[in-house]
Amino acid sequence: MGRARRPPERTCVGCMTKAPKSSLVRVTRTEDGGIAVDPTGSAHGRGAYVHVSEACVRAALGPRGVERALRAKVGPGEARKLTELVEGKQGNA
């Protein structure tokens, strides 16, 4: 009998709690130093994870969240994209 595999866990940069990777959204640093949402979770490069909740996104967009994890600045466009993605996923849930 084989052991049951546990799903991979990641830490949310908003609330700093661990959760299954499938319940988080991945944000990556692009080659030009910007930030992009990675809906597939498989893009190359440095990544950070955040829960699909307004509170976590708000905290992640602060100075100790995504910017620190990715070592990149979050511009207003990227912040808007992440917020819209979360609002869209919450509406579908």
C-alpha positions as CSV (number, residue, x, y, z in Angstrom):
1,M,0.0,0.0,0.0
2,G,1.3,3.4,-0.9
3,R,1.0,6.5,1.1
4,A,-1.5,9.2,0.1
5,R,0.3,12.2,-1.2
6,R,-0.4,15.6,0.4
7,P,-1.1,18.4,-1.9
8,P,1.7,21.0,-2.2
9,E,1.3,24.0,0.2
10,R,2.4,27.6,-0.3
11,T,2.3,30.6,2.0
12,C,0.1,33.6,1.2
13,V,2.1,36.8,1.2
14,G,-1.0,38.7,2.4
15,C,-1.9,36.8,5.6
16,M,1.2,34.6,5.9
17,T,-0.7,31.4,6.4
18,K,-0.1,28.1,4.6
19,A,-2.7,26.8,2.2
20,P,-3.0,24.2,-0.6
21,K,-1.4,25.6,-3.8
22,S,-4.6,25.1,-5.7
23,S,-6.5,27.6,-3.5
24,L,-4.0,30.5,-4.1
25,V,-3.2,32.7,-7.1
26,R,0.4,33.0,-8.2
27,V,1.9,36.4,-9.0
28,T,5.3,36.4,-10.9
29,R,8.0,38.9,-11.6
30,T,8.4,39.6,-15.3
31,E,11.8,39.9,-17.1
32,D,11.4,43.7,-17.3
33,G,10.9,43.9,-13.5
34,G,7.1,44.3,-13.6
35,I,4.6,42.0,-12.0
36,A,2.0,39.8,-13.7
37,V,-0.7,37.5,-12.5
38,D,0.0,33.9,-13.4
39,P,-3.4,32.1,-13.7
40,T,-1.8,28.8,-14.7
41,G,0.7,28.8,-11.9
42,S,3.4,27.5,-14.2
43,A,5.2,30.6,-15.5
44,H,9.0,30.7,-15.2
45,G,10.7,32.9,-12.6
46,R,10.2,34.2,-9.1
47,G,6.6,33.8,-7.8
48,A,4.5,34.7,-4.8
49,Y,1.1,33.3,-3.8
50,V,-1.9,35.1,-2.4
51,H,-5.4,34.0,-1.3
52,V,-8.4,34.9,-3.4
53,S,-9.8,37.4,-0.8
54,E,-9.9,41.1,-0.7
55,A,-8.2,41.2,2.7
56,C,-5.2,39.2,1.6
57,V,-4.8,41.1,-1.7
58,R,-4.9,44.4,0.2
59,A,-2.3,43.1,2.6
60,A,-0.2,41.6,-0.2
61,L,-0.1,44.9,-2.1
62,G,1.4,46.6,1.0
63,P,5.1,47.1,1.4
64,R,5.8,43.7,3.1
65,G,3.8,41.6,0.6
66,V,4.3,41.0,-3.1
67,E,6.9,43.7,-3.5
68,R,9.2,42.2,-0.9
69,A,8.6,38.6,-2.1
70,L,9.3,39.4,-5.7
71,R,11.8,42.1,-5.2
72,A,10.0,44.3,-7.6
73,K,7.7,47.4,-7.5
74,V,3.9,47.0,-7.9
75,G,2.6,49.6,-10.2
76,P,-1.1,50.8,-10.2
77,G,-1.8,48.7,-13.3
78,E,-0.6,45.5,-11.8
79,A,-2.4,46.2,-8.5
80,R,-5.6,46.8,-10.5
81,K,-5.2,43.5,-12.4
82,L,-4.7,41.5,-9.2
83,T,-7.7,43.1,-7.6
84,E,-9.9,42.5,-10.6
85,L,-8.8,38.9,-10.8
86,V,-9.7,38.3,-7.2
87,E,-13.1,40.0,-7.6
88,G,-13.8,37.9,-10.7
89,K,-12.9,34.7,-8.9
90,Q,-15.0,35.6,-5.8
91,G,-18.0,36.2,-8.1
92,N,-17.6,32.8,-9.7
93,A,-17.3,31.0,-6.3
